[in-house]
């Protein structure tokens, strides 16, 4: 029967089921690891959990130099994903990261960097990032702004940091859906924490600009400082 010959066999459907299960399993494991990091902040010994080792990357800083993961090892850093023409949470995130870096400076907490990855590299050239950084007063701090290919940046967000990043189909013009969280990375290039620094109200606001200059939640800020101090103590203890 010709129709029977053209109909997919049971091995085809079994293969499809296993493939979908594998993809779903990877997504579930990523979600679980990130969710566990939020709900179980500390290990039984009181230290921060090691959530994931970041993959190697080579991206272009606003100065034009290449920055790799190895270049960032040996210091604690706070990462976020933004783009300079973002009309949503990005300006709030950048404002709060700048405010946080100023707090670290005032508290004399050394060797902590900020690293902002663009998710719109077509627009965010090194020149555009230089202008943005200067406008946001980022030059006052050890703050890197990195760009590269969209494929590399999206893969780093999704597979490395386990956070969403994709082109947005909604609204006028172009945009990118991305995470509004800060990520804490240790001296070995490992993710040690995620922090909600923008509220749902702020994300959904029709005029998010009115929240620029408003500091992040004080409890979140205190938690991030405390976690940074834990990482600095780990290094001092040779862990």
Secondary structure, 3 states (H helix, E strand, C coil): CHHHHHCCCHHHHHHHHHHHHHHHHHHHHHHHHHHHHHHCCECCCCCECCCEECCCCEEEECCCCEEEHHHHCCCEEEEEEECCCCCCCHHHHHHHHHHHHHHHHHCCCCCEEEEEEECCCCCCCHHHHHHHHHHCCHHHCCEEEEECCHHHHHHHHHHHCCCCEEECCCCCCCCEEECCEEEEECCCCEEEEEEECCCHHHHHCCCHHHHCCCCCCHHHHHHHHHHHHHHHHHHHCCC
